[in-house]
């Protein structure tokens, strides 16, 4: 779970910026988007096949 402790003289904007950075670094947004709706088995296979292709392509490049 991502947490941000706000310092005494720190503004809300900078704390929010730090929080957003930590959330994006942890990879939470793609996970939430993927789990938002039910994924059929065919969609799951397609997603995994695309991920395999990307991984294979990035290894050879």
C-alpha positions as MATLAB code, in Angstrom:
seq = 'XXXXXXXXXXXXXXXXXXXXXXXXXXXXXXXXXXXXXXXXXXXXXXXXXXXXXXXXXXXXX';
ca = [
       0.000    0.000    0.000;
       1.327    3.416   -0.921;
       1.636    6.019    1.820;
       2.933    9.559    1.945;
       3.812   11.248    5.215;
       3.435   15.013    4.992;
       6.189   17.073    6.575;
       5.512   20.096    8.778;
       6.313   22.725    6.153;
       5.261   20.700    3.128;
       2.328   21.755    0.999;
      -0.507   19.520   -0.081;
       0.446   19.914   -3.757;
       3.943   18.526   -3.296;
       2.660   15.649   -1.147;
       0.058   14.828   -3.789;
       2.763   14.910   -6.464;
       4.884   12.485   -4.416;
       1.879   10.215   -3.906;
       1.097   10.137   -7.631;
       4.726    9.349   -8.419;
       4.776    6.464   -5.938;
       1.495    5.068   -7.274;
       2.713    5.176  -10.875;
       6.045    3.614   -9.892;
       4.227    0.783   -8.091;
       2.134    0.058  -11.199;
      -1.204    0.335   -9.462;
      -3.129    2.149  -12.235;
      -2.778   -0.530  -14.935;
      -3.813   -3.145  -12.390;
      -6.924   -1.157  -11.421;
      -7.860   -0.584  -15.056;
      -7.486   -4.280  -15.821;
      -9.618   -5.368  -12.857;
     -12.318   -2.752  -13.384;
     -14.395   -4.988  -15.696;
     -14.753   -8.724  -16.096;
     -12.304  -10.127  -18.589;
     -13.397  -13.109  -20.657;
     -10.963  -15.982  -21.122;
     -10.463  -15.001  -24.779;
      -9.601  -11.409  -23.807;
      -7.190  -12.714  -21.186;
      -5.437  -14.936  -23.744;
      -5.184  -12.033  -26.205;
      -3.712   -9.734  -23.534;
      -1.155  -12.333  -22.484;
      -0.199  -13.075  -26.117;
       0.378   -9.367  -26.760;
       2.497   -9.135  -23.600;
       4.570  -12.128  -24.741;
       5.114  -10.529  -28.162;
       6.191   -7.255  -26.560;
       8.558   -9.057  -24.226;
      10.046  -11.136  -27.039;
      10.457   -8.053  -29.250;
      12.120   -5.996  -26.517;
      14.573   -8.822  -25.816;
      15.693   -9.022  -29.448;
      15.982   -5.277  -29.972;
];
